[in-house]
Amino acid sequence: MTNLTTGTVVSTDERQLKRAKKAALAAFLGGALEYYDFFIYATAASLVFSKIFFPAGDPTIALLASFATFGVAYVARPFGAVVFGHLGDKIGRKNTLVMTLVLMGSATFLIGVLPDFNTAGYWAPGLLVLLRLMQGLSAGAETAGASALTTEESPVGRRGFFASFAMSGVSAGIVLASLAFLPVAAMSEADRLAWGWRIPFWLSILVLIVAFLVRRSLDEPEVFEEKQEHGELVKLPFTRMFKTHPAQFFQVALMSFETVTNTFMQSFGLAYAVSVGVPASTMLWVSIVGNLLAVATQPLMAGLSDRFGRRPVFITGVLGSGAMIFVYFSVISTGNVPMIFLASTLITAGTYAMSNAIYPAWFSELFNVKVRYSGMAIGLQIGIVCAGFTPLLGTALVGAEKANWAPAAWIVAASSILALVGALWARETSKTPLRELGNPVP
């Protein structure tokens, strides 16, 4: 193939590799924005929102209310998956992903300008819930769309590696969120509650601009364009997916429970650690170290799945996370900071990275191109919705008895078992050619 601008000859393999790298970068930046936004909210919900958006009273009740607003976005995610999944399978991956990006970034910035309860009364938590719902609608389709696009653009035998950059972006977003909150955590409580918490929300606009510029320059995957040009796209991808891929949908839904591990650690884990005397700044550094390493380890884990298969690497990861979570909460309850760093890092950059890095490619590969965006987006939300309410459940089960951490650990362990069942059921897809993935869709 000849590049008309330079006159140089570009091989098909080189062109595909260039497109794969560009798609991976866009997925990385989109994941970074999504989880920067989501986890500055998780951090604020753990440390700040219970004190400024709700009436004064029992601090445990206020924390429960704060975590409930955190979970509200997860209720909206399935609706976002249906709406944007439909658009992604009808009008294309690229334009849909631009829409989800702008919606997420706008909602996050606006949270940073909300009035508190003392100023606006119950309007304050009401507006917070509204903007959180907007975040949820966007997030319901962001990861699925980026994963589908990158998988479809990747060279043979490297789909896992390139698609995993969406998850490395997630880890980078958590690192950025933690770094943004470090100076906030170091402020006096009066300054933090008055204005300091707003700064991380305002800073999200910088990530949004960069991600938007990269994503606007993407092309549609050729495998999707072929179906579009020949008029082979289906009218209602959502309903057709349930008719043609029912088993794959439930497999993804079960495996999606692996996401509980990270969500629970980043939200409930932070609140629990602070309640037993571990400084919030220490736990933010714990998160930074683990996720910074995960940025690098997740592509490595995904590369292993390209070589040895999706199933063995994924299963090793969920079993490891289910076991290590007991160590994690045990060392937090003792306040042993070096062991907290070690246990958290072994999960975040080790066991959790093994399962998390693989799902963008594996979940995408289980569906036919005509229903891929819808199938992955909707199936993925099952576990993620449950993950959103696990901090609330953990807070209710542990209560005021801080030595009673076992119920919290069992939430993650049970979720890992569900993911294991899905992985044992799902087909191995790492070596299947792109155009043969999924079931036939008439």
N, C-alpha and C positions, 0 to 999 in steps of 0.2 A: 504493500500500500504506500502511495506517495503523499507526503505532506505538501499541499498546494502552496503553502506560505513560504516554506524554505526550500522546496524541491528535493528534500531528502526522502529516502525510502524508509518507511517505518513498518516493521513486521507486525503481523496480527498479534503475536504474543506480546511484543513490546507495547502495542496500543492497549491491549487488555490489561497489562500490568499497570500502565499509567492510569487508566480509568479506575482500576481497583484501589490504587493508592489514594486517588482523589476522593473516591467514595468513602474509604476508611477514614480519611481526615475529616470529612463532613460528618460522619457518624461519631467520631471522637468529639468534635466540638459540640454537636447536638447533645450527646450524652453528658458532656461537661456542664452545659447550660441547664439541662433538665435536672440533674442531681445537685448542682450548686443551688438551684432554686428550691428543690425539694428539701435539701438538708440544712440550708440556713433556716428554713421553716421548722424542721425537726428540732434543731438546736434552740431556736427561739421558743418553740413550744415547751421544751424541757426547762429552759432557764428564765424566760421573760414573760411570755404571754399570759400565764396563769396569774400574774401580778398586775397586769395593766389592762387586759381586755374583759375581765370578769369582776363581779362584785367582791368586796373584801369579805373574808370569812374563813372557813376551814381550808387550809392550804392543800390538803389531799383532794378535796372536792374540786377546788380550782384547777389542780393539775389534771384531774380526770377530764374536766371540761376542755382544757387546753389540748389534751391528747385527742379528745373527740373531734375538735376542729382539724387536727392533723389527719384523722381518719376520714373526714368528709371528702377529701380529694380522691380517696380511693374508691368511694362510692361513685364518683363521677367518671372514673377511668373507664369502666366498661361502656358507658355511653359514648365517650370519646373514641373508644376502640371501634364501636359499630359505625359511627359517623365517618371518622377519618379513614377507617379501614375500607369502607365502601368507596370513598373518594380515591384512595390509593390504588384500588383495583380497577377503578373506572377512568379517572383522568390522569393517573400516573403517580409515581412515587415522589418525584421531585417537588412538584407544586404543593402536594399535600404536606410534605415535610417542612416547607417554608411556612405554611399556615400554622402548623403546630408550634413551630419555633417562636413565631411572633406572638401567638397567644400566651405561651408560657412566660416569655420575657416581660410582656406588658403587665400581666397579672402580678408578677413578682415585684416589679418596680412600684406598682400602685399600693401594694401592701405596706411598703415603706413610708407612705404618706398618710396612712389611716390615722384618725384621731383615737385616743384611748377611751376607756370606760368613763373616766372622770369628766371628759370633755363632751362625749356624745351619748353616754348611756348605753342602752342596748343596741343602738345603731352600730356601735363599734364592733362587737362580736358578729353582728349580722353582716356587715360589709366584709369582715374578715372571712366569714364562711363563703360569701359570694365569690371573692377573689380566689379562695382556695379551691372552689369548684371549677373555676376557669383553669387553674393549674392542673387539676385532675383531668379535665377534658383533653387538654393538650398531651399530658403524659400518657394517656391511654393509648396513643398511637405512635408516639415518638420513637421509642426503642424498636418496636416492631417494624416500622417503616424503614428506619435506618438499617436494621439488620437485613430486611428483605432486599433492599437496594444493593447493599454491599455484597451479600451472598450472590446475587445475580450478576454482579460485575467481577467477581473473583476468578482467578485462573483455576483450572482443574487441579485438585489436590491441595488447594490452599484456601478453600472457602472458610474453614474454621479460623485460620490465622487472621485473615483480613476482617471478617465479621466481628471478631473479638475486640476490635478497636472501639466499638460502641461501648463496651463494658470498661475498657481502659479509660474512656472519656468519663464514664460514671464515677470511677475511682478518682480521676483528676478533679471532677466537680466537687466531690466530698472533701478532697484536700483543700480546694479553694474556699469552700464553705467554712471549713474548720479554721483556716488561716484568717479569713475575714472576721471570725468571731473571737479570735485570740485577743486582739486589743479591746474588744467589747467586754470580754470576761475580766480583763484587768482593770476596767474602770471602776469607780465607786458605784455602788448600787444605784444611787440617786441619778447619776449621769447615764448609766446603762438603761435604766427604765425610762428616763425622760427623752433621750434622743439617740444614745449610742447604738441601740439595737437596730435603728433604721438604716445605718450606713451599709451593712452587707446587702440589704435589699436594693439600695440605690446602685451599688456597684455592679449588679447583674446586667445593667445596660451595656457594659463594656464587652462582656462575653457574648451578649446577644448580637451586637454589631458585627463582630468577627465571624460568628457562626452563620449569620445571615448572608454575608458577602460570599463565603465559601459555598454555601448550599445553593445560592442562586446560580452559581456557575456550573452546577452538575448537569449531566445528560441523563436521559431516561435509560435504564438498562435495555440492551438490544433484545433480550428474550421477551421483555414486556412490549417493546415497540412492535415486534413481529406480530404478536397477537392483536395489537391495536390496529395496525395497518391492514390486517386481513379480516377485520371485523369479527374476531373470535372471542372478544371479551364478553363475559356474561352480564346479564342485565342486573341481577341482584346477587352480588358475590356472597353476601352474608347468608342468605338462605341456601344458595347452591353449595356453599362450603359445608353446611350441616348435612346436606343430602349425600355429598360425595366423600367427605372426610370426617365422619362422626368419630371413628376410633382415634384418629390423629388429634382431633380437638380435645378429647378427654385425656389423651396422653400428655399433651402440652399443659392442660389445666393441672394435672397432678404434678408434673415436673416443675411447674411454676412456683410451687411451694418452697423451692430452694431459696427464693428471694426473701423469705421470712428472716433468715439468719442475719443478713446485713441490716435490714430495716429495724429489726428488734435491737440489735447491738447499738446502732447509731442513735436511737431514740430512747427506748427504755433503759438500755445499758448506761447511757449518760446520766439519766435522771437517778437511777439506782445508785450509781457510784457516788454522785454528789450527796445523796441522802445518807450514805455511810461514812462520809467525811473525806472522800477523795476530791481534790480540787477540780473544778470544771476545766480549768486550763490544762491540767494534767491529762484529762480524758480527751480533750481536743488534740493534744499532741499524740496521744495513743492512736487516735483516728488518722491523723496526718501520716504517721510513720507506716501504719498498715496499708493504707490506701495508696500512698506514694509507691511502695514496693509492688502493690497489686497492679499499678499501671504497667509495670514491666513484666510481672509474672503471668498475667492473664494471656497475652499473646503467646508466651511460651507454652502454657497449658493447652491452648487451642491448637498450637502446632503439633503437640503430642496427639491430640484427637484426630488431626489430619493423617497422622501416621498409623496410629494404633486403633482408631475408631472412637466415635463419640461416647458410646455406652460405657466402656470401662473407666474412662477418665471421669466422666460425670458421676458415676456411682461411687468411685473412690472419694470424690469431693463431698457428696452429701453425707456419706457415712462418717467421714472425718469430722465434718461440721457438727453433726448430731452428737458425736462423742465429746468433742472439744468444748462445746458450749458449757458443759458441767464444770470443766476446769476454769473456764472464763469467769463464771459467776462465783465460783469458790474463791478464787484469788481476789476478786473485787471485794468480797465480803470481809476479807482479812486486811484490805488496804495495802497489800504488798505491791508497790508500784512497779518494780522491775518485772515481777511475774505477770502483772496486768499487761505490760507492754508485750511480753513474750507470748502470752496466751492469745491476745487480740491479734497480733501480727501473724501467728501461725494459722489462725482462722482466715483473716481478711486476705492475706497475700498467699495463703497456702490452700487449705481445704475449700474455702468458699470460692477462691479464684478458679479452682479446678472445675467446679460445676458452672459457675457464673460465666466464665469465658466461652463456654461451649454452647450455651443455649441460643445465642443469636443465630448461629449457623444451623444447629440441629433442629430447632423449632421451625425455622424457615424451610428447611429441606423436607420436612414432613408433608408440605402442602404443594399442590400444583400452582404454577405461576398465576393462573386466572383467579385463584382465591387465596393466594399466599398472604397478602397484607391483612385481609380480614381474619383468616384463620389464626395467624400468629398473634395478632393484636388482641382478639377477643379471648382466645385460650389463655394467653399470658396473664390476663387481668384477674383470673380466678384466684390464683395464689397471691397476687399482688394486693388485691382488695382485702383478703384475709390478713396479709402482712400489715396493712395500714391500721388495723384495729388491734394488733397484738400488743402494742404498748399500753393501750387502755386495759386490755385483759390482764397483762402482766401486773400493772399497777393495782388492779382490783384483787388479784390473787395473792400478791405479796403483802399488800396493805401496809400497816405500820410496823409489822414484825420483820425487821430487815434481815434477820438470820434465816428467814423463810424464803430463800431464793430458788429452791428446787422447782416449784411450779413454773417459774419463768424459764428455767432451762428446759423443762419438758415441753414447753410450747415450741421451741426450736427443734427439739429432738423428734417430736411427733410430725412436724412439717417435713423434716428430712426423710422420714419413713414414707410419707406420701409421695415425695419426689422420687424415692427409690422405686416404688411400685410403678410409677409412670415410665421410668427409664427401662425397667425390665420388660415392659410391655411394648415400647416403641421400637420400630425397625432401625437398623443401622444404616446410615445414609452417606457416610463420609466418602465412599468411593463411587456413588451413583452419579452418572452424568447429569448436568444441570437440567436438560430438557426431558429427562426421564423421572424427575422427582415428583412425588405425590401420586395420587390416584387420577385416572382420566376424568376430565370435566367436559361433558358434551356441551 
